[in-house]
């Protein structure tokens, strides 16, 4: 699984936050007009605040100095109208961005989900589900918040500060220079804060992903936890993760408190110095009281834009980290439609075309090893399943049977060699077409939070009700009629409202509902009782006569469904023949079928077959 340390190490080498955040542009481009409009409205609203000091200057040097109550009331009315207009403009800005940004978040979440569906199985084997969930929820929420507030107010505050300092220098340049003195140290401190906060934000968001994984595993594995009484150990593990996250969040809070304290203190000292210097100038007659009031009002109006720098920088860093985490997944290449060069493709197509249109399923020198495993699981598998034939695949635990079946629908790509369907290399076929030809049922049946009918029809979206009924009959899933709403009954998450055997029968129905040309079954009857298994086998025989099938088998009863049997051993096909032939000629096969000493098991099984 992806580790926090690796991710944090990568974070230390990541590009700048600006370059990272620019990757959001393709998603923002469709709503750019409203975002730019909202930013313009916010700039206008913020700059209205800089008009207040001019009104105050006029009031102090005019009506107040002249003791004119009417002028004071007029000035107060102008200030009130400016305040109302500013509030309306900020409200209008929020209205402008609310709907578009919700759309951006939805589009990014949909793109992530769509991309996850197209990533190879090897990716999902490596990544913790909680890390993926946190990227699709927490990280995208942070990005929406960034686009709604910090992105706009970076521009707004920068414009306000620039305009404000121009006004300050125009009002009294000597006092303006006093307020400019803190700029350089503040820039240095913000740079240091940005680099440290970036690492802390990345660590926190990765820990949220780990915490999400533990919660998900605790919910999905609640039966195991309760069955083995592991409540305490799971709670302790969860508490440890929450402790780590709490420590990281407190570290972030300390960093933010530190930079915010500095950013608030230094400007306050500068304003205090300007106030003392300005008061002296007013006392000496070098500066009017109205000008000093206007200057201080302008300086105070700039307090929030300056003091919010630390907060906005923190949000920007969290958004940059969220963007980086999002694109870590989006940058992973999707499953390739072809895995050979043009020359190899031409040669494969030529050799395939000579094989005829009815060549069945072939494995030719197939080799496969997992990316993180040094040794090959399959090392030169050669096997031919003739059209309309059913072949049982038998082997010891860990021999690679499930891996071999996963290669047929290209859940994994072969490392070397090739697999053909009716003479056509599957590596050169579009996945959609391949998976229309090949249907699969795995040993561990997976159902979704949908109705019984919807789960079965995932095997063939265009199947009608008659096909659905036939598939349920083949799988001996008559229990469906006893459910509260029949085939419309919701089975719940993972289908845990059903028994293991019921889930397996629905998975089998899903595999056969579309009358596939090729059928791959990975020990599909392991969870059934003896009587139900016999009924399913009897119905399944009729289906197998219409298709070319590869069945992983562990029990003699399943093997007897097949026309021939292949023994997988040492990464190769060690023997091929009928059940009786292999019992007589292969000691390993007899041992696997009997679970006893090879010769004894062979004699016993041969006797039972007569």
C-alpha positions as CSV (number, residue, x, y, z in Angstrom):
1,X,0.0,0.0,0.0
2,X,1.1,3.6,-0.6
3,X,2.8,4.8,2.5
4,X,2.8,8.1,4.2
5,X,6.6,8.3,4.3
6,X,6.9,7.8,0.6
7,X,4.2,10.4,0.0
8,X,5.8,12.8,2.3
9,X,9.2,12.2,0.7
10,X,7.6,13.0,-2.6
11,X,6.1,16.2,-1.2
12,X,9.6,17.5,-0.3
13,X,10.5,17.3,-4.0
14,X,7.2,18.6,-5.4
15,X,6.9,21.7,-7.7
16,X,5.9,25.0,-6.4
17,X,2.3,25.5,-5.1
18,X,1.5,27.8,-8.0
19,X,2.6,25.3,-10.6
20,X,0.6,22.6,-8.8
21,X,-2.5,24.7,-8.5
22,X,-2.3,25.7,-12.2
23,X,-3.2,22.1,-13.0
24,X,-6.8,22.9,-11.9
25,X,-7.3,25.2,-14.9
26,X,-8.9,22.6,-17.3
27,X,-11.6,22.1,-14.7
28,X,-12.0,25.8,-13.9
29,X,-12.0,27.0,-17.6
30,X,-15.7,26.3,-18.2
31,X,-16.7,28.6,-15.3
32,X,-13.9,31.2,-15.8
33,X,-16.3,34.0,-16.7
34,X,-18.2,33.8,-13.4
35,X,-15.0,33.4,-11.4
36,X,-13.4,36.4,-13.0
37,X,-16.6,38.3,-12.6
38,X,-16.8,37.4,-8.9
39,X,-13.2,38.4,-8.4
40,X,-13.9,41.8,-10.1
41,X,-16.9,42.3,-7.9
42,X,-14.9,41.4,-4.8
43,X,-12.1,43.9,-5.8
44,X,-14.6,46.7,-6.2
45,X,-16.2,45.9,-2.9
46,X,-12.9,45.8,-1.1
47,X,-11.7,49.0,-2.7
48,X,-14.9,50.7,-1.5
49,X,-13.5,50.3,2.0
50,X,-10.6,52.6,0.9
51,X,-13.1,55.4,0.2
52,X,-14.1,55.5,3.9
53,X,-10.9,57.4,4.9
54,X,-11.6,60.1,2.3
55,X,-15.1,60.7,3.7
56,X,-13.7,60.8,7.2
57,X,-11.0,63.3,6.2
58,X,-13.7,65.5,4.6
59,X,-15.9,65.2,7.8
60,X,-13.0,66.0,10.2
61,X,-11.5,68.9,8.2
62,X,-14.9,70.2,7.2
63,X,-18.2,69.7,9.1
64,X,-16.5,68.7,12.4
65,X,-14.0,71.6,12.3
66,X,-16.8,74.0,11.3
67,X,-19.2,72.6,13.9
68,X,-21.7,71.8,11.1
69,X,-24.2,69.0,12.3
70,X,-25.8,68.8,8.9
71,X,-22.5,68.0,7.2
72,X,-21.8,65.3,9.9
73,X,-25.1,63.7,9.2
74,X,-24.5,63.8,5.4
75,X,-21.1,62.2,5.9
76,X,-22.6,59.5,8.1
77,X,-25.2,58.7,5.5
78,X,-22.5,58.4,2.8
79,X,-20.6,56.0,5.0
80,X,-23.7,53.9,5.7
81,X,-24.5,53.7,1.9
82,X,-20.9,52.7,1.2
83,X,-21.1,50.0,3.9
84,X,-24.4,48.6,2.5
85,X,-23.1,48.6,-1.1
86,X,-19.9,46.8,0.1
87,X,-22.0,44.1,1.8
88,X,-24.3,43.7,-1.2
89,X,-21.3,43.3,-3.5
90,X,-19.7,40.7,-1.3
91,X,-23.0,38.8,-1.1
92,X,-23.3,39.0,-4.9
93,X,-19.8,37.6,-5.3
94,X,-20.7,34.6,-3.2
95,X,-23.8,34.0,-5.3
96,X,-21.7,34.1,-8.4
97,X,-19.3,31.4,-7.4
98,X,-21.5,29.0,-5.4
99,X,-23.1,27.0,-8.2
100,X,-20.1,27.0,-10.6
101,X,-17.7,25.7,-8.0
102,X,-20.1,23.0,-6.9
103,X,-20.1,22.0,-10.6
104,X,-16.3,22.0,-10.7
105,X,-16.1,19.8,-7.6
106,X,-18.7,17.4,-9.1
107,X,-16.8,17.3,-12.4
108,X,-13.5,16.5,-10.7
109,X,-15.1,13.8,-8.6
110,X,-16.7,12.2,-11.6
111,X,-13.4,12.4,-13.5
112,X,-11.7,10.7,-10.6
113,X,-14.2,7.9,-10.3
114,X,-14.2,7.4,-14.1
115,X,-10.4,7.2,-14.1
116,X,-10.4,4.8,-11.2
117,X,-12.6,2.4,-13.1
118,X,-10.1,2.4,-16.0
119,X,-7.0,1.9,-14.0
120,X,-5.4,-1.6,-14.0
121,X,-6.0,-4.0,-11.2
122,X,-2.4,-3.8,-10.2
123,X,-3.0,-0.2,-9.2
124,X,-5.9,-1.1,-6.9
125,X,-3.8,-3.9,-5.4
126,X,-1.2,-1.3,-4.3
127,X,-3.4,1.6,-3.1
128,X,-5.4,1.6,0.1
129,X,-9.1,2.3,-0.5
130,X,-9.2,4.9,2.2
131,X,-6.5,7.0,0.4
132,X,-8.6,7.0,-2.7
133,X,-11.8,7.8,-0.8
134,X,-10.1,10.8,1.0
135,X,-9.0,12.1,-2.4
136,X,-12.5,12.0,-3.7
137,X,-14.0,13.6,-0.7
138,X,-11.8,15.6,1.7
139,X,-9.3,16.8,-0.9
140,X,-12.0,17.9,-3.4
141,X,-13.8,19.8,-0.6
142,X,-10.6,21.6,0.2
143,X,-10.2,22.5,-3.5
144,X,-13.7,23.9,-3.7
145,X,-13.0,26.0,-0.6
146,X,-9.8,27.3,-2.2
147,X,-11.5,28.3,-5.4
148,X,-14.3,30.0,-3.5
149,X,-12.3,32.0,-1.0
150,X,-8.4,32.0,-0.9
151,X,-8.0,32.2,-4.7
152,X,-10.3,35.2,-5.0
153,X,-9.0,36.9,-2.0
154,X,-5.3,36.5,-3.0
155,X,-6.2,38.8,-5.9
156,X,-8.5,41.0,-3.8
157,X,-6.1,41.5,-0.9
158,X,-3.1,42.0,-3.2
159,X,-5.1,44.7,-5.1
160,X,-6.3,46.3,-1.9
161,X,-2.9,46.4,-0.3
162,X,-1.3,47.9,-3.4
163,X,-4.0,50.5,-3.8
164,X,-4.0,51.2,-0.1
165,X,-0.2,51.9,0.1
166,X,-0.5,54.2,-3.0
167,X,-3.2,56.1,-1.1
168,X,-1.0,56.2,2.1
169,X,2.0,57.5,0.2
170,X,-0.2,60.2,-1.5
171,X,-1.7,61.2,1.9
172,X,1.7,61.5,3.7
173,X,4.7,59.8,2.1
174,X,6.8,59.9,5.3
175,X,4.2,58.0,7.3
176,X,3.7,55.6,4.3
177,X,7.4,54.7,4.3
178,X,7.1,53.7,8.0
179,X,4.4,51.2,7.2
180,X,6.5,49.8,4.3
181,X,9.4,48.9,6.5
182,X,7.8,45.5,7.7
183,X,7.3,44.3,4.1
184,X,10.7,42.5,3.6
185,X,10.8,40.6,6.9
186,X,7.1,39.6,6.4
187,X,8.0,38.2,2.9
188,X,10.9,36.1,4.3
189,X,8.8,34.8,7.2
190,X,5.9,33.8,4.8
191,X,8.3,31.9,2.6
192,X,9.6,29.9,5.5
193,X,6.1,29.3,6.7
194,X,5.0,28.1,3.3
195,X,7.6,25.4,3.0
196,X,7.1,24.0,6.5
197,X,3.3,24.2,6.4
198,X,3.3,22.3,3.0
199,X,4.9,19.3,4.6
200,X,2.6,19.3,7.6
201,X,-0.5,19.6,5.3
202,X,0.6,16.7,3.2
203,X,1.3,14.6,6.3
204,X,-2.2,15.4,7.7
205,X,-4.0,14.6,4.5
206,X,-2.2,11.3,4.1
207,X,-3.1,10.4,7.7
208,X,-6.8,11.3,6.9
209,X,-6.5,8.7,4.1
210,X,-5.1,6.1,6.4
211,X,-7.8,6.8,9.0
212,X,-10.5,6.5,6.3
213,X,-9.0,3.1,5.4
214,X,-9.2,1.8,9.0
215,X,-12.8,3.0,9.3
216,X,-13.8,1.3,6.0
217,X,-12.1,-1.9,7.0
218,X,-13.8,-1.8,10.4
219,X,-17.2,-1.4,8.8
220,X,-16.7,-4.0,6.1
221,X,-15.0,-6.5,8.5
222,X,-17.3,-6.0,11.4
223,X,-18.3,-9.7,11.4
224,X,-14.6,-10.7,11.8
225,X,-14.0,-8.1,14.5
226,X,-17.1,-9.3,16.4
227,X,-16.4,-13.0,15.7
228,X,-12.9,-12.9,17.1
229,X,-13.6,-10.3,19.8
230,X,-11.1,-7.8,18.4
231,X,-13.0,-4.7,19.4
232,X,-10.2,-3.5,21.8
233,X,-7.3,-4.0,19.4
234,X,-9.2,-2.3,16.5
235,X,-10.1,0.6,18.8
236,X,-6.5,0.9,19.9
237,X,-5.3,1.0,16.3
238,X,-7.9,3.6,15.5
239,X,-6.9,5.6,18.5
240,X,-3.3,5.5,17.6
241,X,-4.1,6.9,14.1
242,X,-6.3,9.6,15.5
243,X,-3.5,10.5,17.9
244,X,-1.0,10.9,15.1
245,X,-3.5,13.0,13.1
246,X,-4.2,15.1,16.2
247,X,-0.4,15.7,16.7
248,X,0.0,16.7,13.0
249,X,-3.0,19.0,13.2
250,X,-1.7,20.6,16.3
251,X,1.6,21.1,14.6
252,X,-0.2,22.9,11.7
253,X,-2.1,25.0,14.3
254,X,1.2,26.0,15.9
255,X,2.7,27.0,12.6
256,X,-0.4,29.0,11.7
257,X,-0.6,30.7,15.1
258,X,3.1,31.6,14.9
259,X,2.9,33.2,11.4
260,X,-0.4,34.9,12.3
261,X,1.0,36.3,15.5
262,X,4.0,37.7,13.7
263,X,1.9,39.1,10.8
264,X,-0.4,40.8,13.3
265,X,2.3,42.1,15.6
266,X,4.7,43.7,13.1
267,X,2.1,45.8,11.2
268,X,0.6,46.9,14.6
269,X,4.0,48.2,15.6
270,X,4.4,50.0,12.3
271,X,0.9,51.6,12.7
272,X,1.8,52.6,16.3
273,X,5.0,54.2,15.1
274,X,3.1,56.0,12.3
275,X,0.5,57.2,14.8
276,X,3.2,58.7,17.1
277,X,5.0,60.4,14.2
278,X,1.7,61.7,12.7
279,X,0.6,63.1,16.1
280,X,3.8,65.0,16.4
281,X,3.4,66.4,12.9
282,X,-0.2,67.5,13.7
283,X,1.0,69.2,16.9
284,X,3.7,71.0,14.9
285,X,1.2,72.1,12.3
286,X,2.8,70.1,9.5
287,X,-0.3,67.8,9.0
288,X,-4.0,68.3,9.4
289,X,-6.0,66.3,11.8
290,X,-8.3,65.1,9.0
291,X,-5.3,63.8,7.0
292,X,-4.0,61.9,10.0
293,X,-7.5,60.4,10.6
294,X,-7.7,59.4,6.9
295,X,-4.2,58.0,7.0
296,X,-4.9,55.9,10.1
297,X,-8.3,54.8,8.8
298,X,-6.6,53.6,5.6
299,X,-3.9,51.8,7.5
300,X,-6.5,50.1,9.7
301,X,-8.5,49.2,6.5
302,X,-5.4,47.3,5.4
303,X,-5.1,45.3,8.6
304,X,-7.4,42.5,7.5
305,X,-5.8,42.1,4.0
306,X,-2.3,42.0,5.6
307,X,-3.2,39.8,8.6
308,X,-5.1,37.3,6.5
309,X,-2.0,36.5,4.5
310,X,-1.0,33.7,6.8
311,X,-4.5,32.2,6.8
312,X,-4.8,32.4,3.0
313,X,-1.3,31.0,2.6
314,X,-2.2,28.0,4.8
315,X,-5.4,27.4,2.7
316,X,-3.4,27.7,-0.5
317,X,-0.9,25.1,0.7
318,X,-3.6,22.7,1.7
319,X,-5.2,23.2,-1.7
320,X,-1.9,22.6,-3.4
321,X,-1.4,19.4,-1.4
322,X,-4.9,18.3,-2.3
323,X,-4.3,19.1,-5.9
324,X,-1.1,17.1,-5.8
325,X,-2.8,14.1,-4.2
326,X,-5.6,14.3,-6.7
327,X,-3.3,14.2,-9.7
328,X,-1.2,11.5,-8.2
329,X,-4.1,9.3,-9.1
330,X,-5.2,11.0,-12.3
331,X,-1.6,10.8,-13.7
332,X,-1.5,7.0,-13.4
333,X,-1.9,5.6,-17.0
334,X,-5.1,3.9,-17.7
335,X,-5.3,0.4,-19.0
336,X,-3.7,0.3,-22.5
337,X,-5.9,-1.0,-25.3
338,X,-2.8,-2.6,-27.0
339,X,0.4,-3.8,-25.4
340,X,2.4,-4.6,-28.5
341,X,4.1,-2.6,-31.2
342,X,2.7,-2.2,-34.7
343,X,5.1,-4.8,-36.1
344,X,4.2,-7.3,-33.4
345,X,0.5,-6.5,-33.9
346,X,0.7,-7.2,-37.6
347,X,2.5,-10.5,-37.0
348,X,0.0,-11.5,-34.3
349,X,-3.0,-10.6,-36.5
350,X,-1.5,-12.6,-39.4
351,X,-0.9,-15.7,-37.3
352,X,-4.3,-15.3,-35.6
353,X,-6.1,-15.1,-39.0
354,X,-4.6,-18.4,-40.0
355,X,-5.9,-20.1,-37.0
356,X,-9.5,-20.0,-38.2
357,X,-12.6,-18.4,-36.9
358,X,-13.3,-21.3,-34.4
359,X,-10.1,-21.8,-32.6
360,X,-11.4,-21.6,-29.0
361,X,-9.2,-20.3,-26.2
362,X,-5.4,-20.6,-26.4
363,X,-2.6,-19.8,-24.0
364,X,0.7,-19.7,-25.9
365,X,3.9,-19.6,-23.8
366,X,2.1,-17.3,-21.3
367,X,4.4,-15.9,-18.6
368,X,3.3,-13.6,-15.8
369,X,4.7,-12.1,-12.6
370,X,3.4,-9.4,-10.4
371,X,5.3,-6.1,-10.4
372,X,6.3,-6.4,-6.8
373,X,7.2,-10.1,-7.0
374,X,10.6,-11.3,-8.2
375,X,9.5,-14.7,-9.3
376,X,7.0,-15.5,-12.1
377,X,3.6,-17.0,-11.1
378,X,3.2,-18.4,-14.5
379,X,6.2,-19.5,-16.5
380,X,5.4,-20.7,-20.0
381,X,1.7,-21.9,-19.9
382,X,0.6,-23.6,-23.1
383,X,-3.0,-24.7,-23.2
384,X,-5.8,-25.0,-25.8
385,X,-9.5,-25.1,-25.0
386,X,-11.3,-26.2,-28.1
387,X,-14.5,-24.4,-29.2
388,X,-17.5,-25.5,-27.2
389,X,-15.3,-27.4,-24.8
390,X,-15.2,-27.1,-21.0
391,X,-11.8,-27.4,-19.4
392,X,-11.2,-27.7,-15.6
393,X,-8.1,-26.1,-14.2
394,X,-6.7,-27.9,-11.2
395,X,-3.7,-27.1,-9.1
396,X,-2.4,-26.7,-5.5
397,X,-3.1,-23.6,-3.5
398,X,-0.8,-20.8,-4.8
399,X,-0.2,-22.5,-8.1
400,X,-1.6,-19.5,-10.1
401,X,-5.0,-20.7,-11.1
402,X,-6.8,-17.5,-10.3
403,X,-4.1,-15.5,-11.9
404,X,-4.4,-17.5,-15.1
405,X,-8.2,-16.9,-15.2
406,X,-7.7,-13.2,-14.5
407,X,-5.5,-12.9,-17.6
408,X,-8.3,-13.9,-20.0
409,X,-10.5,-10.7,-19.4
410,X,-7.2,-8.8,-19.1
411,X,-7.6,-7.9,-15.5
412,X,-3.8,-8.3,-15.6
413,X,-1.6,-8.1,-18.7
414,X,0.6,-11.1,-19.6
415,X,4.3,-10.5,-19.1
416,X,5.2,-12.6,-22.1
417,X,3.5,-14.9,-24.6
418,X,-0.1,-14.4,-25.7
419,X,-3.7,-15.4,-25.2
420,X,-6.1,-15.8,-28.2
421,X,-9.8,-16.1,-28.6
422,X,-10.8,-17.8,-31.8
423,X,-7.3,-17.0,-33.1
424,X,-7.4,-13.3,-32.2
425,X,-4.8,-11.9,-29.7
426,X,-6.7,-10.5,-26.8
427,X,-4.0,-7.8,-26.3
428,X,-5.1,-6.3,-29.7
429,X,-8.8,-6.3,-28.8
430,X,-10.7,-3.4,-27.4
431,X,-11.4,-4.1,-23.8
432,X,-15.1,-3.4,-24.2
433,X,-15.4,-6.0,-27.0
434,X,-13.2,-8.5,-25.1
435,X,-15.4,-8.3,-22.0
436,X,-18.5,-8.7,-24.1
437,X,-17.1,-12.0,-25.3
438,X,-15.8,-13.2,-22.0
439,X,-17.8,-13.5,-18.8
440,X,-16.4,-14.2,-15.4
441,X,-17.4,-15.4,-12.0
442,X,-15.0,-15.3,-9.1
443,X,-14.7,-17.4,-6.0
444,X,-15.4,-14.5,-3.8
445,X,-18.7,-13.1,-5.1
446,X,-19.0,-9.3,-5.0
447,X,-22.4,-7.7,-5.0
448,X,-23.3,-4.0,-5.0
449,X,-25.8,-1.9,-3.1
450,X,-28.4,-2.4,-5.7
451,X,-31.4,-4.7,-6.4
452,X,-31.0,-8.4,-7.1
453,X,-31.9,-7.8,-10.7
454,X,-29.5,-5.0,-11.2
455,X,-26.7,-7.0,-9.8
456,X,-27.4,-9.9,-12.1
457,X,-27.9,-7.7,-15.2
458,X,-24.4,-6.2,-14.7
459,X,-23.3,-9.2,-16.7
460,X,-25.3,-8.1,-19.7
461,X,-26.9,-4.6,-19.7
462,X,-29.1,-5.4,-22.7
463,X,-30.5,-8.7,-21.4
464,X,-34.3,-8.9,-21.1
465,X,-36.4,-10.3,-18.3
466,X,-36.5,-13.8,-19.9
467,X,-32.7,-13.9,-19.9
468,X,-32.7,-12.8,-16.2
469,X,-35.1,-15.5,-15.3
470,X,-33.1,-18.1,-17.2
471,X,-29.8,-17.1,-15.5
472,X,-31.5,-17.3,-12.0
473,X,-32.8,-20.7,-12.9
474,X,-29.3,-21.9,-14.0
475,X,-27.8,-20.7,-10.7
476,X,-30.7,-22.3,-8.8
477,X,-31.4,-18.9,-7.3
478,X,-35.1,-19.5,-6.6
479,X,-34.7,-18.0,-3.2
480,X,-35.1,-14.6,-4.9
481,X,-38.8,-15.1,-5.1
482,X,-39.0,-15.3,-1.3
483,X,-37.3,-12.0,-0.8
484,X,-39.5,-9.1,0.2
485,X,-39.5,-7.4,-3.2
486,X,-38.4,-10.3,-5.4
487,X,-35.7,-9.3,-7.9
488,X,-36.2,-5.7,-6.9
489,X,-35.0,-6.4,-3.3
490,X,-32.0,-4.3,-2.4
491,X,-29.2,-6.6,-1.2
492,X,-27.3,-4.0,0.8
493,X,-23.6,-3.2,0.9
494,X,-21.5,-6.1,-0.3
495,X,-24.7,-8.2,-0.3
496,X,-24.2,-9.2,3.3
497,X,-28.0,-9.4,3.8
498,X,-27.6,-12.7,1.8
499,X,-25.8,-15.9,2.7
500,X,-22.5,-16.8,1.1
501,X,-24.1,-19.4,-1.0
502,X,-26.9,-17.0,-2.2
503,X,-24.3,-14.4,-3.1
504,X,-22.3,-17.0,-5.0
505,X,-25.4,-18.1,-7.0
506,X,-26.2,-14.5,-7.9
507,X,-22.6,-14.1,-9.1
508,X,-23.0,-17.2,-11.2
509,X,-26.2,-15.9,-12.7
510,X,-24.5,-12.6,-13.5
511,X,-21.8,-14.6,-15.4
512,X,-24.2,-16.6,-17.6
513,X,-27.0,-14.0,-18.1
514,X,-25.5,-12.7,-21.4
515,X,-24.9,-16.2,-22.9
516,X,-21.2,-15.4,-23.2
517,X,-19.1,-17.0,-26.0
518,X,-16.4,-17.7,-23.4
519,X,-17.0,-18.4,-19.8
520,X,-14.3,-18.2,-17.0
521,X,-15.4,-19.5,-13.6
522,X,-13.1,-19.5,-10.6
523,X,-14.4,-22.2,-8.3
524,X,-18.0,-20.9,-8.6
525,X,-19.7,-23.5,-6.4
526,X,-17.4,-23.5,-3.3
527,X,-20.0,-22.0,-1.0
528,X,-22.9,-24.3,-1.9
529,X,-24.2,-27.2,0.0
530,X,-24.0,-30.7,-1.6
531,X,-27.7,-30.8,-2.7
532,X,-27.7,-27.2,-4.1
533,X,-24.4,-27.9,-5.8
534,X,-25.8,-30.9,-7.6
535,X,-28.8,-28.9,-8.9
536,X,-26.6,-26.0,-10.1
537,X,-24.2,-28.4,-11.8
538,X,-27.1,-30.1,-13.6
539,X,-28.4,-26.7,-14.9
540,X,-24.9,-25.5,-15.6
541,X,-24.2,-28.4,-17.9
542,X,-26.8,-27.1,-20.3
543,X,-25.1,-23.6,-20.3
544,X,-21.6,-25.1,-20.8
545,X,-22.8,-26.9,-24.0
546,X,-23.3,-23.4,-25.6
547,X,-20.0,-21.9,-24.7
548,X,-16.2,-22.4,-24.4
549,X,-15.4,-22.5,-20.7
550,X,-12.5,-22.5,-18.3
551,X,-13.4,-23.6,-14.7
552,X,-11.0,-23.5,-11.7
553,X,-11.9,-26.6,-9.7
554,X,-11.0,-27.9,-6.3
555,X,-13.5,-30.7,-5.9
556,X,-14.1,-33.8,-8.0
557,X,-17.8,-32.8,-8.5
558,X,-16.8,-29.6,-10.2
559,X,-14.1,-31.4,-12.3
560,X,-16.8,-33.7,-13.6
561,X,-18.5,-30.8,-15.3
562,X,-15.5,-30.6,-17.7
563,X,-14.7,-32.4,-20.9
564,X,-11.0,-32.3,-20.0
565,X,-8.8,-31.3,-17.1
566,X,-5.5,-29.4,-17.0
567,X,-3.1,-29.7,-14.0
568,X,-1.2,-26.4,-13.3
569,X,2.0,-27.1,-11.4
570,X,5.3,-25.1,-11.1
571,X,3.9,-22.3,-13.3
572,X,3.3,-24.7,-16.2
573,X,0.6,-27.1,-17.4
574,X,2.0,-30.4,-16.1
575,X,-0.7,-32.6,-17.6
576,X,-3.9,-32.5,-19.7
577,X,-6.5,-35.2,-20.1
578,X,-9.8,-36.5,-18.8
579,X,-10.5,-36.9,-15.1
580,X,-10.0,-40.7,-15.3
581,X,-6.8,-40.4,-17.4
582,X,-5.1,-38.0,-14.9
583,X,-6.1,-40.1,-11.9
584,X,-4.2,-43.0,-13.5
585,X,-1.2,-41.1,-14.8
586,X,-0.6,-38.2,-12.4
587,X,0.1,-38.8,-8.8
588,X,-0.1,-35.0,-8.0
589,X,-3.6,-34.8,-9.6
590,X,-4.8,-37.9,-7.7
591,X,-3.4,-36.4,-4.4
592,X,-5.2,-33.0,-5.1
593,X,-8.5,-34.7,-5.8
594,X,-8.4,-37.1,-2.9
595,X,-6.5,-35.2,-0.3
596,X,-4.6,-38.4,0.6
597,X,-1.6,-40.3,-0.5
598,X,-1.4,-40.2,-4.3
599,X,-1.8,-44.0,-5.1
600,X,-4.5,-44.6,-2.4
601,X,-6.5,-41.5,-3.6
602,X,-6.2,-42.5,-7.2
603,X,-7.6,-46.0,-6.6
604,X,-10.4,-44.7,-4.4
605,X,-11.5,-42.1,-7.0
606,X,-11.2,-44.4,-9.9
607,X,-13.4,-46.9,-8.0
608,X,-16.0,-44.1,-7.4
609,X,-16.1,-43.2,-11.0
610,X,-16.9,-46.7,-12.2
